[in-house]
Amino acid sequence: MAEALQVPTHLTVANADFSRALGYIDGEVVPLAEAKIPVRDLGLMYADMTYDVVHVWQGGFFRLEDHLDRFFASMAGLRLDAGMDRGAMRRLLADLVRQSGLPDALVYFACTRGMTVPGTRDPTKATNRFFATVTPLILRGQPAEMQRGQNALLVRDVARIPASAVNPVWKNTHWGDFVRAAFLAKDAGCDVPILCTTDGAVAEAPGFNVVAVIDGGLVTPDVGVLEGISCRSMFEIAADLGIPARYGRLMPEALAAADEAFLTATSCGLFPLTRLDGAPIGDGVPGPITTRLLNTYYARKNAGWHITPI
C-alpha cells in the first residue's frame, strides 16, 4: 500500500488566535494592529528593504540560524543596518514569541531603508528601521489542498527579474513580476504561477522554490532564485533517504515531463505540484517521493530536528 500524506490538521485559520499576534516597531512591542511604519519609509515607497520569515514549531524556532545567516547576508548586500548584532536580534525575536504565547507561529522580520532627510531621496542619508511581527502559524497547504496538490501555470510572458537587476539571493520585496504572473495564473484557473528566467529556464514561484523529481532524483534551479531554506531541508532529508538531489538548470519541458514535482516554502515545508498548464505531472497526485519527504520532515521536526527551543 502506498504511503499516505500526513499533514497537520490543527494549523488552520479557524484555529488561529490572532489576538496574540504582536509587532515590534521602533523599540516597542505592540498588538499587531498597532504596528505601523511611516508612509514615507523608503521600504514602502521603493521596496528598499529586506526581510525573512522563520517559523516556530511546538515552542522552538526551526532553522533560526539559517534564517539569520540569510537575513544578515541580505542586509550586507543591500547596505542595510538593523542597528543590532545577531545575538541581540536572536534574543529580540525569542522574546517577541514568548510574549505572544504562541506555540506554533510565523515570525516575519525586516529591515527597511527608513526615512531620509527632507528634500532628498539619497539612501545614504536614511535611518534604517527594523521591525518584526509574530502571528499564528497557518500552513500554506491545508490537508485537502495538500492531497490535491497545486495546479501551476508556467508563465512565459513575464520573466523573473534578472539577477543583474535585483539579486534574488538577497531576499527582497520586488514582487512586481510575481504579482503580474499571479493574475495571469488566476485568469487561467490555476493556483500559482511559475516564472522563468530571461533565457527560458524555470526560475521560481511567488514565495516558493520549484523542485522536480526526475529519474528518481530531485532537481531544483540553481540560478535566478532565492536560496530556499525549506528546499535545503528537503535536500538534507533526501540525502539521508538515499534520494539523489542536485541544483542545476531545469527547463520547462523537463518539469512538465517529471515523475513528480513540488514547491517548497517556510509556511508548508513542501506543497505537492500535481498539474502544470492544465496537464497532470506524473499521475496527477502527490507522488511517493514527495509524500515520503513531507512525512519525514514533520516526523523529524516533531523529534526536535533543527529546533532551537525558546
LOLO-834974 format. One record per residue (C-alpha): residue number from 0; residue in one letter; x, y, z. Coordinates in Angstrom, 3 decimals, decimal comma. Layout:
! residues N
{NUM a {X Y Z}} ...
END
This chain:
! residues 310
{0 m {0,000 0,000 0,000}} {1 a {1,284 3,470 -0,895}} {2 e {2,342 5,732 1,968}} {3 a {-0,324 8,324 2,814}} {4 l {0,469 12,019 3,021}} {5 q {0,428 13,113 6,682}} {6 v {-0,425 16,801 7,156}} {7 p {-1,117 18,543 10,498}} {8 t {-4,800 19,391 10,739}} {9 h {-4,786 21,914 13,598}} {10 l {-2,850 24,783 11,965}} {11 t {-5,846 26,354 10,219}} {12 v {-7,367 29,804 10,002}} {13 a {-10,285 28,619 12,138}} {14 n {-7,934 27,577 14,948}} {15 a {-5,598 30,584 14,771}} {16 d {-5,727 33,006 17,714}} {17 f {-4,782 36,344 16,186}} {18 s {-5,499 38,133 19,461}} {19 r {-1,983 37,006 20,437}} {20 a {-0,307 38,439 17,336}} {21 l {2,312 41,067 18,141}} {22 g {4,577 43,535 16,412}} {23 y {7,932 45,051 17,331}} {24 i {8,470 48,513 15,881}} {25 d {10,660 51,455 16,889}} {26 g {11,736 49,718 20,086}} {27 e {8,281 48,783 21,346}} {28 v {6,161 45,619 21,385}} {29 v {2,558 46,362 20,462}} {30 p {-0,548 44,444 19,332}} {31 l {-0,143 43,635 15,660}} {32 a {-2,916 46,025 14,596}} {33 e {-0,949 48,897 16,151}} {34 a {2,363 48,110 14,424}} {35 k {2,867 50,775 11,753}} {36 i {5,640 52,365 9,693}} {37 p {5,536 55,899 8,238}} {38 v {4,220 56,232 4,697}} {39 r {7,469 57,983 3,739}} {40 d {9,615 54,996 4,689}} {41 l {11,657 54,133 1,593}} {42 g {10,949 50,475 2,185}} {43 l {7,286 51,179 1,498}} {44 m {7,846 53,782 -1,206}} {45 y {10,529 52,000 -3,236}} {46 a {10,662 48,404 -1,939}} {47 d {14,059 49,321 -0,493}} {48 m {14,252 46,672 2,198}} {49 t {14,935 43,060 3,021}} {50 y {13,069 40,574 5,192}} {51 d {12,977 36,971 6,290}} {52 v {10,415 34,592 7,747}} {53 v {11,120 31,849 10,270}} {54 h {8,547 29,583 11,846}} {55 v {8,128 28,379 15,398}} {56 w {7,225 24,709 15,823}} {57 q {5,996 23,387 19,162}} {58 g {7,763 26,120 21,096}} {59 g {11,023 26,298 19,151}} {60 f {12,415 28,100 16,131}} {61 f {13,004 25,913 13,067}} {62 r {16,390 26,618 11,470}} {63 l {16,686 30,045 13,076}} {64 e {20,436 30,314 12,464}} {65 d {19,978 29,625 8,749}} {66 h {17,380 32,376 8,520}} {67 l {19,639 34,787 10,401}} {68 d {22,523 33,886 8,069}} {69 r {20,371 34,786 5,075}} {70 f {18,986 37,946 6,665}} {71 f {22,390 39,349 7,596}} {72 a {23,761 38,442 4,149}} {73 s {20,816 40,243 2,536}} {74 m {21,372 43,315 4,693}} {75 a {25,056 43,367 3,768}} {76 g {24,251 43,051 0,060}} {77 l {21,671 45,835 0,187}} {78 r {23,725 48,025 2,553}} {79 l {21,194 47,977 5,341}} {80 d {21,832 48,034 9,081}} {81 a {19,278 46,770 11,609}} {82 g {21,087 48,518 14,446}} {83 m {21,767 45,331 16,397}} {84 d {24,042 42,351 16,200}} {85 r {22,976 38,767 15,615}} {86 g {22,778 37,898 19,303}} {87 a {20,562 40,868 20,082}} {88 m {18,274 40,021 17,179}} {89 r {18,040 36,392 18,262}} {90 r {17,045 37,486 21,782}} {91 l {14,540 40,046 20,491}} {92 l {12,756 37,536 18,258}} {93 a {12,636 34,930 21,027}} {94 d {11,230 37,460 23,488}} {95 l {8,577 38,521 20,982}} {96 v {7,429 34,916 20,596}} {97 r {7,444 34,356 24,364}} {98 q {5,272 37,424 24,883}} {99 s {2,781 36,171 22,292}} {100 g {2,433 32,788 23,974}} {101 l {2,024 31,139 20,563}} {102 p {3,471 27,582 20,420}} {103 d {3,346 27,498 16,608}} {104 a {3,990 30,805 14,917}} {105 l {5,265 32,617 11,864}} {106 v {7,838 35,320 12,629}} {107 y {8,438 37,961 9,967}} {108 f {11,337 40,373 10,456}} {109 a {12,562 43,127 8,182}} {110 c {14,993 45,980 7,782}} {111 t {13,846 48,920 5,675}} {112 r {15,844 51,848 4,338}} {113 g {13,756 54,037 6,617}} {114 m {13,179 57,744 6,209}} {115 t {15,685 60,078 4,616}} {116 v {16,199 63,723 5,424}} {117 p {13,630 66,136 3,926}} {118 g {14,313 67,247 0,383}} {119 t {16,318 64,250 -0,782}} {120 r {15,899 60,621 -1,842}} {121 d {19,533 59,854 -1,086}} {122 p {19,517 56,383 0,513}} {123 t {22,847 57,053 2,210}} {124 k {21,161 59,710 4,332}} {125 a {18,346 57,459 5,569}} {126 t {17,991 55,990 9,045}} {127 n {17,278 52,278 8,647}} {128 r {14,383 50,685 10,533}} {129 f {13,983 47,152 11,932}} {130 f {10,614 45,633 12,699}} {131 a {9,182 42,193 13,366}} {132 t {5,801 40,506 13,715}} {133 v {4,637 37,230 15,205}} {134 t {1,383 35,625 14,066}} {135 p {-0,173 32,169 14,432}} {136 l {1,289 29,591 12,065}} {137 i {-1,232 28,686 9,375}} {138 l {0,030 26,048 6,978}} {139 r {0,033 27,313 3,395}} {140 g {-1,421 23,996 2,309}} {141 q {-4,420 22,748 4,249}} {142 p {-4,975 18,948 4,282}} {143 a {-7,418 18,816 1,375}} {144 e {-5,245 21,178 -0,691}} {145 m {-2,146 19,116 0,005}} {146 q {-3,885 15,940 -1,120}} {147 r {-4,981 17,648 -4,341}} {148 g {-1,717 19,486 -4,938}} {149 q {-1,078 22,772 -6,704}} {150 n {-2,143 23,492 -10,270}} {151 a {0,528 25,792 -11,705}} {152 l {0,707 27,948 -14,795}} {153 l {4,110 28,242 -16,420}} {154 v {4,124 31,949 -17,247}} {155 r {6,130 32,760 -20,366}} {156 d {5,078 36,402 -20,860}} {157 v {6,540 37,667 -17,572}} {158 a {10,175 36,820 -16,874}} {159 r {11,638 36,671 -13,395}} {160 i {13,577 39,863 -12,640}} {161 p {17,174 39,051 -13,673}} {162 a {19,863 38,792 -11,024}} {163 s {21,789 41,552 -12,794}} {164 a {18,979 43,921 -11,760}} {165 v {17,744 42,518 -8,424}} {166 n {19,810 39,762 -6,845}} {167 p {17,279 37,093 -5,742}} {168 v {19,761 35,704 -3,207}} {169 w {19,121 38,874 -1,177}} {170 k {15,549 38,399 -0,015}} {171 n {13,571 41,370 -1,272}} {172 t {10,098 42,768 -1,880}} {173 h {10,464 43,442 -5,608}} {174 w {7,432 41,331 -6,450}} {175 g {6,128 43,197 -9,494}} {176 d {6,877 40,207 -11,742}} {177 f {5,319 37,750 -9,279}} {178 v {2,137 39,801 -8,907}} {179 r {1,675 40,208 -12,664}} {180 a {2,162 36,483 -13,114}} {181 a {-0,217 35,647 -10,258}} {182 f {-3,054 37,451 -12,018}} {183 l {-2,316 35,565 -15,219}} {184 a {-2,396 32,265 -13,316}} {185 k {-5,727 33,104 -11,712}} {186 d {-7,141 34,186 -15,077}} {187 a {-6,228 30,723 -16,374}} {188 g {-7,904 28,973 -13,443}} {189 c {-4,600 27,964 -11,835}} {190 d {-3,418 28,243 -8,240}} {191 v {0,069 29,638 -8,684}} {192 p {2,400 30,895 -11,428}} {193 i {5,880 29,599 -12,125}} {194 l {8,192 32,148 -13,708}} {195 c {11,167 31,554 -15,975}} {196 t {14,494 33,311 -16,284}} {197 t {15,089 35,659 -19,192}} {198 d {16,721 32,780 -21,120}} {199 g {13,746 30,456 -20,646}} {200 a {14,772 28,164 -17,780}} {201 v {12,460 27,518 -14,830}} {202 a {13,056 30,021 -12,011}} {203 e {10,626 30,111 -9,084}} {204 a {7,061 30,793 -7,956}} {205 p {5,965 33,601 -5,601}} {206 g {7,414 32,557 -2,252}} {207 f {8,233 29,051 -3,493}} {208 n {11,219 27,176 -4,866}} {209 v {10,376 24,612 -7,566}} {210 v {11,641 21,022 -7,313}} {211 a {11,175 18,302 -9,946}} {212 v {11,544 14,569 -9,374}} {213 i {13,264 13,172 -12,474}} {214 d {14,551 9,592 -12,759}} {215 g {14,194 9,143 -9,001}} {216 g {16,197 12,247 -8,059}} {217 l {15,478 15,871 -7,123}} {218 v {16,382 18,820 -9,350}} {219 t {15,873 22,481 -8,484}} {220 p {17,053 25,625 -10,304}} {221 d {20,444 26,959 -9,250}} {222 v {20,326 30,476 -10,705}} {223 g {17,840 33,339 -10,638}} {224 v {16,177 32,129 -7,438}} {225 l {16,198 32,632 -3,693}} {226 e {18,316 30,057 -1,890}} {227 g {15,383 28,472 -0,088}} {228 i {15,890 27,079 3,400}} {229 s {12,912 24,729 3,082}} {230 c {14,375 23,439 -0,181}} {231 r {17,639 22,831 1,668}} {232 s {15,720 20,902 4,322}} {233 m {14,196 18,617 1,702}} {234 f {17,603 18,048 0,114}} {235 e {19,067 17,110 3,515}} {236 i {16,258 14,638 4,107}} {237 a {16,665 13,264 0,595}} {238 a {20,366 12,647 1,223}} {239 d {19,559 10,676 4,370}} {240 l {16,952 8,631 2,488}} {241 g {19,317 7,852 -0,359}} {242 i {17,480 10,042 -2,873}} {243 p {19,831 11,931 -5,262}} {244 a {19,375 15,701 -5,238}} {245 r {21,094 18,445 -7,182}} {246 y {20,912 22,111 -8,062}} {247 g {21,000 22,744 -11,801}} {248 r {19,277 24,088 -14,873}} {249 l {15,641 22,983 -15,105}} {250 m {13,816 23,555 -18,376}} {251 p {10,009 23,812 -18,670}} {252 e {9,849 20,659 -20,789}} {253 a {11,673 18,671 -18,107}} {254 l {9,352 19,967 -15,388}} {255 a {6,268 19,039 -17,443}} {256 a {7,660 15,523 -18,032}} {257 a {8,769 14,986 -14,416}} {258 d {7,614 11,965 -12,448}} {259 e {6,649 14,239 -9,555}} {260 a {7,139 17,860 -8,546}} {261 f {6,658 20,055 -5,508}} {262 l {7,127 23,588 -4,227}} {263 t {8,957 24,466 -1,020}} {264 a {8,328 27,308 1,438}} {265 t {8,657 28,105 5,139}} {266 s {4,895 28,076 5,647}} {267 c {4,433 24,472 4,497}} {268 g {7,760 22,713 4,087}} {269 l {6,673 21,438 0,724}} {270 f {3,474 21,671 -1,329}} {271 p {2,857 18,958 -3,958}} {272 l {2,719 20,245 -7,522}} {273 t {0,387 17,937 -9,421}} {274 r {-0,611 19,862 -12,554}} {275 l {1,199 22,196 -14,924}} {276 d {-0,607 24,204 -17,598}} {277 g {-3,686 22,052 -17,029}} {278 a {-1,897 18,735 -17,621}} {279 p {-1,018 16,259 -14,864}} {280 i {2,536 15,915 -13,630}} {281 g {3,167 12,206 -13,311}} {282 d {-0,045 10,605 -12,081}} {283 g {-1,549 13,965 -11,138}} {284 v {-1,396 13,230 -7,400}} {285 p {1,303 13,672 -4,737}} {286 g {3,904 11,044 -5,618}} {287 p {5,744 8,594 -3,360}} {288 i {8,960 10,618 -3,073}} {289 t {7,046 13,831 -2,369}} {290 t {4,978 12,043 0,271}} {291 r {7,981 10,415 1,901}} {292 l {9,871 13,715 2,095}} {293 l {6,984 15,620 3,670}} {294 n {6,130 12,894 6,174}} {295 t {9,779 12,621 7,195}} {296 y {10,002 16,404 7,503}} {297 y {7,171 16,551 10,032}} {298 a {8,384 13,485 11,934}} {299 r {11,845 14,996 12,282}} {300 k {10,566 18,385 13,386}} {301 n {8,381 16,696 15,999}} {302 a {11,541 14,974 17,261}} {303 g {13,435 18,287 17,538}} {304 w {15,385 18,342 14,252}} {305 h {16,872 21,833 13,664}} {306 i {14,690 23,179 16,508}} {307 t {16,023 25,916 18,824}} {308 p {13,869 25,975 21,999}} {309 i {12,584 29,387 23,002}} 
END
